Amino acid sequence: MVVAFLVVFKRPHGVTEGPVYAGGGRDIYSQPIDVGASLSLGYLLKNEAKQPAVVEKVRLVGVTGPIEVLGLVARLRPPPGSGPPAFLAAWGYPPPDYPAKPFNEEHVVPVGTHFSEGGDPHEGLQLMVGVRMTEPGAGGIRGIEYTYRIGRRRYRNFYEGSGYLCAPRAEYANGGPKEGQCPGKAVEDRFEKKFVDLRAAA
C-alpha cells in the first residue's frame, strides 16, 4: 500500500477509460461509526468487452480526515439469484457475509454472461475497501481510479462514489446531538489532495 499527497487527474496520452465501469452516476454514502470500528466500502466493476479485464491498480482518491485505509479484497459477483448481492458498504473488514480474496489473488473483471433488459452485465468484480476512523470527527474518500488491461492495451477510469465516516457513532446516529449531520457542510465535497494506491503483483 502506498500513501501519497498529490492527486493529478490528467489522463496520460493514449490511455482511455475503456469498457470497464463502476457505475452510471455518482453515489454518496455516509455512516456514523465508532473510532476503531471497521467498514468495507463496495465498488462493483463491470466489463462490456468480450475479454476479461485484469485490474492492475486501484487508487483511492481524496482520502480526507482521520480515516485509515486497511486494505483491499475482492470477490466475483455470484450468478443471478445466488449469493449475497453487491453493496455500497458493509460492517467489518473483510466483511464476514461476503467471502473474498486478497486483491492480489482476485483482480480480474469477468466477461458478462447475464444481461439486464438494457444490456447491463450482471457479472462483475466487487472491490471491498477496508476503512476505519482513527479519532473523532468526519472523514471520507472521494472515489476510486482504477487501471486495468485487456490483452496488451491498458485503460484507466475514475468513479466518483464518495464514502463518508463520522465518529463517534452515538453523536451522529438517530437521536444523537449531530443526527443528520454526517458528513456536514464543513466536510462534504471538501476532499484533501491525498491518495492511497493498492496494487496487484505484476
C-alpha positions as CSV (number, residue, x, y, z in Angstrom):
1,M,0.0,0.0,0.0
2,V,1.4,3.4,-1.0
3,V,0.1,6.7,0.6
4,A,0.8,9.9,-1.2
5,F,-0.4,13.5,-1.1
6,L,-0.7,14.6,-4.7
7,V,-3.6,13.9,-7.0
8,V,-3.3,14.5,-10.7
9,F,-6.4,13.8,-12.8
10,K,-4.8,14.4,-16.2
11,R,-5.1,11.2,-18.3
12,P,-1.8,10.1,-19.9
13,H,-1.7,10.4,-23.7
14,G,-3.1,7.2,-25.3
15,V,-4.8,5.9,-22.1
16,T,-8.7,5.9,-22.3
17,E,-11.5,4.9,-20.0
18,G,-12.2,1.7,-21.9
19,P,-15.1,-0.8,-21.4
20,V,-14.9,-1.4,-17.6
21,Y,-17.1,0.8,-15.5
22,A,-18.2,1.1,-11.9
23,G,-21.5,3.0,-12.1
24,G,-23.7,5.2,-14.2
25,G,-23.6,8.3,-11.9
26,R,-22.4,9.4,-8.6
27,D,-23.1,7.5,-5.4
28,I,-22.7,9.1,-1.9
29,Y,-22.7,7.0,1.3
30,S,-22.3,8.3,4.8
31,Q,-22.2,6.2,8.0
32,P,-21.9,7.0,11.7
33,I,-19.2,4.7,13.2
34,D,-17.2,4.3,16.4
35,V,-13.5,5.1,16.4
36,G,-11.6,1.9,15.6
37,A,-14.5,0.0,14.1
38,S,-14.0,-1.2,10.5
39,L,-16.2,-0.8,7.5
40,S,-15.9,-2.0,3.9
41,L,-16.8,0.3,1.0
42,G,-18.0,-1.6,-2.1
43,Y,-17.3,-0.8,-5.7
44,L,-18.7,-3.1,-8.4
45,L,-16.7,-3.2,-11.6
46,K,-18.4,-4.4,-14.8
47,N,-16.9,-5.3,-18.1
48,E,-18.5,-4.6,-21.5
49,A,-15.7,-6.1,-23.5
50,K,-15.5,-9.6,-24.9
51,Q,-12.3,-10.4,-23.0
52,P,-11.6,-10.4,-19.2
53,A,-10.1,-7.3,-17.8
54,V,-7.1,-7.5,-15.4
55,V,-7.1,-4.8,-12.8
56,E,-3.6,-3.7,-12.0
57,K,-4.1,-0.8,-9.6
58,V,-6.8,0.8,-7.6
59,R,-6.2,4.4,-6.4
60,L,-8.4,5.8,-3.6
61,V,-8.7,9.5,-4.4
62,G,-9.4,12.3,-2.0
63,V,-8.7,10.4,1.3
64,T,-9.7,13.0,3.9
65,G,-9.7,13.4,7.6
66,P,-8.9,10.9,10.3
67,I,-9.7,7.9,8.1
68,E,-7.3,4.9,7.8
69,V,-7.3,2.6,4.8
70,L,-7.0,-1.0,5.9
71,G,-6.6,-2.7,2.6
72,L,-8.5,-4.1,-0.4
73,V,-10.1,-7.5,-1.0
74,A,-12.3,-8.6,-3.9
75,R,-14.9,-11.2,-4.9
76,L,-16.6,-12.2,-8.1
77,R,-20.3,-11.3,-8.2
78,P,-22.4,-14.5,-7.9
79,P,-24.7,-15.6,-10.7
80,P,-28.2,-14.1,-10.6
81,G,-30.3,-15.4,-7.7
82,S,-27.4,-16.8,-5.8
83,G,-25.1,-15.5,-3.0
84,P,-25.3,-12.1,-1.3
85,P,-25.8,-9.1,-3.6
86,A,-23.3,-6.3,-4.3
87,F,-23.2,-3.5,-1.7
88,L,-22.2,0.1,-1.1
89,A,-20.9,-0.6,2.4
90,A,-20.8,-3.5,4.9
91,W,-19.6,-3.7,8.5
92,G,-16.2,-5.3,9.1
93,Y,-13.1,-5.7,7.0
94,P,-13.2,-8.1,5.4
95,P,-17.0,-8.2,5.7
96,P,-18.0,-11.6,7.2
97,D,-21.1,-12.0,5.0
98,Y,-19.1,-11.5,1.8
99,P,-16.3,-14.2,1.3
100,A,-13.5,-12.5,-0.5
101,K,-9.9,-13.0,-1.6
102,P,-6.9,-10.6,-1.4
103,F,-6.9,-8.2,-4.3
104,N,-3.6,-9.7,-5.4
105,E,-5.4,-13.0,-5.9
106,E,-8.8,-11.8,-7.3
107,H,-8.4,-8.9,-9.7
108,V,-10.0,-10.0,-13.0
109,V,-13.3,-8.5,-14.2
110,P,-15.1,-11.3,-16.0
111,V,-17.0,-11.1,-19.3
112,G,-20.7,-10.7,-18.8
113,T,-22.9,-13.8,-19.5
114,H,-26.2,-12.5,-18.0
115,F,-27.7,-9.1,-19.0
116,S,-30.5,-6.8,-18.0
117,E,-33.1,-5.6,-20.5
118,G,-30.9,-2.6,-21.0
119,G,-27.8,-4.7,-21.8
120,D,-26.1,-4.1,-18.4
121,P,-24.0,-7.2,-17.5
122,H,-24.8,-8.9,-14.2
123,E,-21.3,-10.3,-13.6
124,G,-18.6,-8.2,-12.2
125,L,-15.8,-7.8,-9.7
126,Q,-16.8,-6.4,-6.3
127,L,-14.0,-4.4,-4.8
128,M,-14.1,-4.0,-1.0
129,V,-12.0,-1.2,0.6
130,G,-11.5,-1.5,4.3
131,V,-11.6,1.7,6.3
132,R,-11.8,2.9,9.9
133,M,-11.7,6.2,11.8
134,T,-8.7,6.8,14.0
135,E,-10.2,9.6,16.0
136,P,-13.5,11.5,16.4
137,G,-14.7,13.7,13.5
138,A,-15.6,13.2,9.9
139,G,-13.6,11.6,7.1
140,G,-14.1,10.4,3.6
141,I,-12.9,9.1,0.3
142,R,-13.9,10.9,-3.0
143,G,-13.8,7.9,-5.2
144,I,-11.6,5.4,-7.0
145,E,-9.4,5.5,-10.0
146,Y,-8.6,2.0,-11.5
147,T,-6.0,1.0,-14.0
148,Y,-6.6,-2.2,-16.0
149,R,-5.6,-4.0,-19.2
150,I,-7.4,-6.1,-21.7
151,G,-4.9,-8.0,-23.8
152,R,-2.0,-5.7,-24.4
153,R,-4.0,-2.5,-24.1
154,R,-4.1,-0.5,-20.8
155,Y,-7.0,1.7,-19.7
156,R,-7.8,4.0,-16.7
157,N,-11.2,5.1,-15.4
158,F,-12.5,7.1,-12.4
159,Y,-15.6,6.6,-10.4
160,E,-16.8,9.3,-8.0
161,G,-18.5,7.0,-5.5
162,S,-17.9,9.0,-2.3
163,G,-17.9,7.4,1.2
164,Y,-18.0,9.3,4.5
165,L,-17.5,8.1,8.0
166,C,-18.4,10.1,11.2
167,A,-17.3,9.3,14.7
168,P,-18.4,8.6,17.3
169,R,-21.5,6.7,16.3
170,A,-23.6,7.9,19.2
171,E,-23.2,11.5,18.2
172,Y,-24.2,11.1,14.6
173,A,-26.8,8.3,14.8
174,N,-30.5,8.7,15.3
175,G,-31.2,10.6,18.5
176,G,-27.7,11.9,18.8
177,P,-26.7,15.6,19.0
178,K,-25.4,15.6,15.4
179,E,-28.1,13.4,13.9
180,G,-28.4,14.1,10.1
181,Q,-25.1,16.0,10.1
182,C,-22.8,13.3,8.6
183,P,-20.6,14.4,7.0
184,G,-21.7,18.0,7.4
185,K,-21.1,21.1,5.2
186,A,-17.6,21.5,6.6
187,V,-16.5,18.2,5.1
188,E,-18.9,17.3,2.2
189,D,-17.2,17.6,-1.1
190,R,-14.1,19.2,0.5
191,F,-11.6,16.4,-0.1
192,E,-7.9,16.6,0.5
193,K,-5.3,16.1,-2.2
194,K,-4.3,12.7,-0.9
195,F,-4.5,9.2,-2.4
196,V,-3.7,5.6,-1.5
197,D,-2.6,3.2,-4.1
198,L,-3.4,-0.5,-3.9
199,R,-1.7,-2.7,-6.5
200,A,-1.8,-6.3,-7.7
201,A,1.5,-8.1,-8.1
202,A,2.9,-7.9,-11.6
